[in-house]
Amino acid sequence: MQRILTLALALMLGLSAFTAQAKNNAIKMAVGETVHLTLDKDESTDYAISLSKGVYYVVMDVKRSDDHSSNIQAQVQLLKNNGVLVNNRLISSNEIGVSTRVGEQFRVDKTFGARLRVQHDQEIPLDIWLTVLPAKQIKLLPFGYGGEVSPAKISNEEGVGGDISGFAPVYYSITLPPGKWSISLGLRLPQGESTNIQGSIDLLNKYGFPDKINYVNVNEIGDQARGEAIMTVTKPKPIILAVRNTNGDKTYHYDLTIEKATD
């Protein structure tokens, strides 16, 4: 009997020590702070954050470490500071590309010490940037993986553009006035080349969160091609357009053209 009691006590002490370690094994982060981490397959990292009552946004930028265009899957769970699960999927990404941004709004009904558990189960390491900020302070944050946002323009004759290689997106922002608009992407190969031309435009909101992936799609055989989408705007609409080369082996000259739609 004494041996059983001793073993039970040892197990209880061990569990207590494990629980205390689990509760303390979290990196402190603050509201409005962006944290960066790199996770291997099946790894996770916990962040301890104090949240007051209110509405918040959580913003997550994710980048594949191999710079190849494929699945980008990561998620964040919301827990109490003692490890009790509150939301199994506070925010998650499930996109195709090299990098992506996702954002979600959530509500906190009372002040509590929260824990954010960041994790993924992909075969390659992922770089992740995470920010939590009050909804009333939401704004366009710099993309953690880089990517300057340049102004687009409305023009019937020419758009904005340049050369694009690899899979990294190029970002443009514009506020469209009311009306019916043509948004098109033209891709051209160097003289003498002809092959499968592949590119796209993702439509993002003013904070960089995805609205419509592959809003404009280009996928043709030849030396040049163009794809188009028509947008009807009833009140001034700020948007971000992410231009992507979806055939990373090729370098294209591209132009992003925004003009009054003719049909």
Solvent accessible surface area in square Angstrom, and as a share of the most:
residue,aa,sasa,rsa
1,M,168,0.75
2,Q,133,0.59
3,R,207,0.75
4,I,115,0.58
5,L,104,0.52
6,T,78,0.45
7,L,110,0.55
8,A,43,0.34
9,L,101,0.50
10,A,54,0.42
11,L,117,0.58
12,M,131,0.59
13,L,112,0.56
14,G,40,0.39
15,L,119,0.59
16,S,67,0.43
17,A,63,0.49
18,F,136,0.57
19,T,61,0.35
20,A,48,0.37
21,Q,121,0.54
22,A,46,0.36
23,K,83,0.35
24,N,120,0.61
25,N,110,0.57
26,A,23,0.18
27,I,96,0.49
28,K,177,0.75
29,M,12,0.05
30,A,58,0.45
31,V,55,0.31
32,G,50,0.48
33,E,75,0.34
34,T,74,0.43
35,V,15,0.09
36,H,98,0.44
37,L,17,0.08
38,T,74,0.43
39,L,4,0.02
40,D,70,0.36
41,K,83,0.35
42,D,101,0.52
43,E,78,0.35
44,S,57,0.37
45,T,31,0.18
46,D,17,0.09
47,Y,7,0.03
48,A,25,0.19
49,I,5,0.03
50,S,82,0.53
51,L,1,0.00
52,S,64,0.42
53,K,149,0.63
54,G,24,0.23
55,V,42,0.24
56,Y,13,0.05
57,Y,37,0.14
58,V,0,0.00
59,V,4,0.02
60,M,0,0.00
61,D,5,0.03
62,V,0,0.00
63,K,50,0.21
64,R,20,0.07
65,S,51,0.33
66,D,48,0.25
67,D,77,0.40
68,H,113,0.51
69,S,41,0.27
70,S,43,0.28
71,N,62,0.32
72,I,0,0.00
73,Q,63,0.28
74,A,5,0.04
75,Q,26,0.11
76,V,0,0.00
77,Q,22,0.10
78,L,11,0.05
79,L,3,0.02
80,K,96,0.40
81,N,63,0.32
82,N,79,0.41
83,G,33,0.32
84,V,78,0.45
85,L,90,0.45
86,V,80,0.46
87,N,58,0.30
88,N,79,0.41
89,R,139,0.51
90,L,11,0.05
91,I,3,0.01
92,S,39,0.25
93,S,4,0.03
94,N,108,0.55
95,E,34,0.15
96,I,116,0.59
97,G,6,0.05
98,V,7,0.04
99,S,4,0.03
100,T,6,0.04
101,R,8,0.03
102,V,13,0.08
103,G,16,0.16
104,E,85,0.38
105,Q,100,0.44
106,F,22,0.09
107,R,168,0.61
108,V,6,0.03
109,D,106,0.55
110,K,151,0.64
111,T,89,0.52
112,F,48,0.20
113,G,39,0.37
114,A,1,0.00
115,R,5,0.02
116,L,1,0.00
117,R,68,0.25
118,V,0,0.00
119,Q,41,0.18
120,H,11,0.05
121,D,90,0.46
122,Q,20,0.09
123,E,138,0.62
124,I,36,0.18
125,P,47,0.30
126,L,0,0.00
127,D,30,0.15
128,I,0,0.00
129,W,40,0.14
130,L,0,0.00
131,T,6,0.04
132,V,1,0.01
133,L,9,0.04
134,P,26,0.16
135,A,23,0.18
136,K,182,0.77
137,Q,102,0.46
138,I,29,0.15
139,K,122,0.52
140,L,68,0.34
141,L,22,0.11
142,P,118,0.74
143,F,13,0.05
144,G,30,0.29
145,Y,37,0.14
146,G,40,0.38
147,G,38,0.36
148,E,150,0.67
149,V,41,0.24
150,S,38,0.24
151,P,108,0.68
152,A,13,0.10
153,K,87,0.37
154,I,72,0.36
155,S,23,0.15
156,N,118,0.60
157,E,165,0.74
158,E,110,0.49
159,G,14,0.13
160,V,27,0.16
161,G,41,0.40
162,G,23,0.22
163,D,104,0.54
164,I,6,0.03
165,S,67,0.43
166,G,29,0.28
167,F,50,0.21
168,A,64,0.50
169,P,14,0.09
170,V,47,0.27
171,Y,4,0.01
172,Y,17,0.06
173,S,39,0.25
174,I,25,0.13
175,T,75,0.44
176,L,0,0.00
177,P,56,0.35
178,P,68,0.43
179,G,21,0.20
180,K,88,0.37
181,W,9,0.03
182,S,4,0.03
183,I,0,0.00
184,S,6,0.04
185,L,0,0.00
186,G,6,0.06
187,L,3,0.02
188,R,118,0.43
189,L,8,0.04
190,P,70,0.44
191,Q,189,0.84
192,G,81,0.78
193,E,64,0.29
194,S,79,0.51
195,T,44,0.25
196,N,48,0.25
197,I,0,0.00
198,Q,48,0.21
199,G,0,0.00
200,S,1,0.01
201,I,0,0.00
202,D,4,0.02
203,L,5,0.02
204,L,10,0.05
205,N,53,0.27
206,K,98,0.42
207,Y,43,0.16
208,G,1,0.01
209,F,16,0.07
210,P,45,0.28
211,D,78,0.41
212,K,114,0.48
213,I,80,0.40
214,N,85,0.44
215,Y,36,0.14
216,V,1,0.01
217,N,91,0.47
218,V,3,0.02
219,N,86,0.44
220,E,83,0.37
221,I,135,0.69
222,G,17,0.17
223,D,68,0.35
224,Q,113,0.50
225,A,13,0.10
226,R,117,0.43
227,G,10,0.10
228,E,107,0.48
229,A,15,0.12
230,I,66,0.34
231,M,16,0.07
232,T,96,0.56
233,V,7,0.04
234,T,121,0.71
235,K,148,0.63
236,P,87,0.55
237,K,72,0.30
238,P,56,0.35
239,I,6,0.03
240,I,3,0.01
241,L,0,0.00
242,A,0,0.00
243,V,1,0.00
244,R,28,0.10
245,N,1,0.01
246,T,61,0.35
247,N,28,0.14
248,G,20,0.19
249,D,136,0.70
250,K,63,0.27
251,T,65,0.38
252,Y,1,0.00
253,H,73,0.33
254,Y,8,0.03
255,D,37,0.19
256,L,1,0.01
257,T,12,0.07
258,I,1,0.00
259,E,48,0.21
260,K,109,0.46
261,A,21,0.16
262,T,139,0.81
263,D,121,0.63
